[in-house]
Amino acid sequence: MVRLLAKLLGLVIGLAVVGAVASAIAAASQKKKAPLPPDAAADEIDLVTIMEGTEFASAATAFRGGRVTCWYAGVDLDLREATLDQGGADLEVRTAFGGTRVVVAPGVPVTVTGPAIFGGRSNEAGDAAASAGAPALRITGFTVFGGLQVVASERGEEIPAWTGEHEPAHEHRNGSSSAAPAPEPIADVAPA
């Protein structure tokens, strides 16, 4: 029984390594075919980042959304200067082996849905119900071996760091969120 479990574990690890190598090779070949970065004034975007970091700031006057694909890379999508369409915006974010950060202006209602497999997602910008009547940003998609973070920051300010500057809001299964508790200080005890 132990040998069978060891063989199964070895098979799973081997398949994971082969899958990661095949994914990296596919990413390298797709990088050559990736579309050019969208225009900053575009109301719909198709932003593809493969094996490199990208920063994109939108200045759209009626942003309706689009798609962000991040593969073995990192993306900072700055929507603070964009004005959302009156009907809101739908953004599909697909992240594999990387990280995508979406930055919105404070008060923009944001919802984030979709699976995070061997990765995570956080919405520190605020729930769509918080600003009733304001156009909402609806983010869907998936994250595999990576992260998706949504933060709010004033226009003109530096984009917040991935960690440390904001208390992360942890999403619960029921949809509510709460800030992470601050760690308790460790008392300095002198030896007796």
C-alpha positions as CSV (number, residue, x, y, z in Angstrom):
1,M,0.0,0.0,0.0
2,V,2.8,2.4,0.9
3,R,4.6,1.6,-2.4
4,L,1.4,2.3,-4.4
5,L,1.0,5.7,-2.7
6,A,4.7,6.5,-3.3
7,K,4.3,5.6,-6.9
8,L,1.1,7.7,-7.3
9,L,2.8,10.7,-5.5
10,G,5.8,10.4,-7.8
11,L,3.5,10.2,-10.9
12,V,1.6,13.3,-9.8
13,I,4.9,15.3,-9.1
14,G,6.3,14.1,-12.5
15,L,3.1,15.2,-14.3
16,A,3.2,18.6,-12.6
17,V,6.8,19.2,-13.6
18,V,6.1,18.1,-17.2
19,G,3.0,20.3,-17.3
20,A,5.0,23.3,-16.0
21,V,7.7,22.8,-18.6
22,A,5.2,22.4,-21.4
23,S,3.3,25.5,-20.2
24,A,6.6,27.6,-20.2
25,I,7.4,26.4,-23.7
26,A,3.9,27.3,-24.9
27,A,4.1,30.7,-23.2
28,A,7.4,31.4,-25.0
29,S,5.9,30.5,-28.3
30,Q,2.7,32.6,-27.7
31,K,4.8,35.6,-26.6
32,K,5.7,36.2,-30.2
33,K,2.0,36.2,-31.3
34,A,0.8,38.5,-28.5
35,P,-1.1,41.6,-29.6
36,L,0.3,45.0,-29.2
37,P,-0.6,46.9,-26.0
38,P,-4.0,48.6,-26.2
39,D,-4.3,52.4,-26.6
40,A,-4.7,54.2,-23.2
41,A,-7.9,55.9,-24.4
42,A,-9.5,52.6,-25.5
43,D,-12.9,51.8,-23.9
44,E,-12.2,48.1,-24.3
45,I,-8.8,46.5,-23.8
46,D,-7.1,43.2,-24.7
47,L,-3.9,43.3,-22.6
48,V,-1.6,40.3,-23.0
49,T,1.6,39.9,-21.0
50,I,3.7,36.9,-21.3
51,M,7.1,36.4,-19.6
52,E,7.6,40.1,-18.7
53,G,6.2,42.7,-16.4
54,T,3.8,45.3,-17.8
55,E,2.3,48.5,-16.4
56,F,-0.8,49.9,-18.2
57,A,-2.8,53.0,-17.3
58,S,-6.1,53.5,-18.9
59,A,-7.5,57.0,-19.6
60,A,-10.8,55.8,-21.2
61,T,-13.8,58.0,-21.1
62,A,-16.3,55.1,-21.1
63,F,-14.3,52.1,-19.9
64,R,-16.4,48.9,-20.6
65,G,-13.7,46.4,-19.7
66,G,-12.1,43.7,-21.8
67,R,-9.5,41.0,-21.1
68,V,-6.2,40.8,-19.3
69,T,-4.1,37.7,-19.8
70,C,-1.0,37.3,-17.6
71,W,1.2,34.3,-18.2
72,Y,4.5,33.9,-16.3
73,A,4.4,37.6,-15.8
74,G,3.2,40.5,-13.7
75,V,0.6,43.2,-14.7
76,D,-0.3,46.5,-13.0
77,L,-3.5,47.7,-14.6
78,D,-4.2,51.3,-13.4
79,L,-7.8,52.3,-13.9
80,R,-7.7,55.4,-11.7
81,E,-7.8,57.9,-14.6
82,A,-10.5,55.8,-16.5
83,T,-14.1,56.7,-16.3
84,L,-16.3,53.6,-16.1
85,D,-19.2,53.3,-18.6
86,Q,-22.6,54.1,-17.1
87,G,-23.5,50.4,-17.3
88,G,-20.3,49.5,-15.5
89,A,-17.4,47.5,-16.8
90,D,-16.7,43.7,-17.2
91,L,-13.1,42.7,-17.0
92,E,-11.9,39.1,-17.6
93,V,-8.6,38.5,-15.9
94,R,-6.7,35.3,-16.6
95,T,-3.5,34.8,-14.6
96,A,-1.2,31.8,-14.7
97,F,2.1,31.6,-13.0
98,G,2.1,35.3,-12.3
99,G,0.3,38.2,-10.7
100,T,-2.2,40.8,-11.8
101,R,-3.0,43.9,-9.8
102,V,-5.9,46.2,-10.7
103,V,-5.8,49.7,-9.2
104,V,-9.0,51.8,-9.0
105,A,-9.9,55.2,-7.6
106,P,-11.4,55.1,-4.0
107,G,-15.2,54.7,-4.1
108,V,-15.3,52.6,-7.2
109,P,-17.4,49.5,-6.4
110,V,-15.6,46.3,-7.4
111,T,-16.7,42.6,-7.4
112,V,-14.2,39.8,-8.0
113,T,-15.4,36.3,-8.9
114,G,-13.7,33.2,-10.3
115,P,-11.5,30.4,-9.0
116,A,-8.0,30.7,-7.6
117,I,-6.2,27.4,-7.9
118,F,-2.9,27.2,-6.0
119,G,-3.0,31.0,-5.8
120,G,-5.1,33.7,-4.3
121,R,-7.1,36.8,-4.9
122,S,-8.1,39.8,-2.8
123,N,-10.4,42.8,-3.2
124,E,-9.2,45.6,-1.1
125,A,-11.1,48.2,-3.1
126,G,-14.6,47.6,-1.8
127,D,-17.7,45.8,-2.5
128,A,-20.1,46.8,-5.3
129,A,-22.9,47.3,-2.8
130,A,-20.9,49.9,-1.0
131,S,-21.5,52.7,-3.6
132,A,-25.1,52.0,-4.8
133,G,-25.8,53.7,-8.1
134,A,-22.1,54.2,-9.1
135,P,-20.9,52.2,-12.1
136,A,-19.3,49.0,-10.9
137,L,-16.2,47.1,-12.1
138,R,-17.0,43.4,-12.3
139,I,-13.9,41.2,-12.5
140,T,-14.2,37.6,-13.5
141,G,-11.7,35.0,-14.6
142,F,-9.3,32.6,-13.0
143,T,-5.9,32.5,-11.2
144,V,-3.6,29.4,-11.4
145,F,-0.4,29.4,-9.5
146,G,-0.6,33.2,-9.1
147,G,-2.5,36.1,-7.6
148,L,-5.1,38.7,-8.4
149,Q,-5.2,41.8,-6.2
150,V,-7.6,44.8,-6.5
151,V,-6.6,48.0,-4.6
152,A,-7.9,51.5,-4.3
153,S,-5.6,54.5,-4.4
154,E,-6.0,58.2,-5.1
155,R,-5.2,59.5,-8.5
156,G,-1.6,60.7,-8.8
157,E,-0.4,58.6,-5.8
158,E,2.1,55.8,-6.2
159,I,0.5,52.4,-6.7
160,P,0.4,50.6,-3.4
161,A,2.9,47.7,-3.0
162,W,1.6,44.2,-3.2
163,T,2.0,43.7,0.5
164,G,2.5,45.8,3.5
165,E,0.9,49.2,2.7
166,H,-2.7,48.0,3.0
167,E,-4.3,45.7,5.5
168,P,-5.5,42.8,3.3
169,A,-9.2,42.0,3.2
170,H,-9.8,38.3,3.4
171,E,-12.8,37.0,1.5
172,H,-14.9,34.5,3.2
173,R,-17.1,31.9,1.6
174,N,-20.3,33.9,2.5
175,G,-18.9,36.9,0.5
176,S,-18.2,39.1,3.5
177,S,-14.7,40.4,4.1
178,S,-12.7,41.5,7.1
179,A,-9.3,43.0,7.6
180,A,-6.5,40.7,8.8
181,P,-5.9,41.1,12.5
182,A,-2.7,42.7,13.6
183,P,-0.2,40.2,15.1
184,E,0.2,40.3,18.9
185,P,3.5,41.7,20.0
186,I,5.9,39.2,21.5
187,A,6.7,40.1,25.1
188,D,10.4,40.4,25.9
189,V,10.9,38.1,28.9
190,A,14.2,38.4,30.8
191,P,15.7,35.1,31.9
192,A,15.2,34.4,35.6
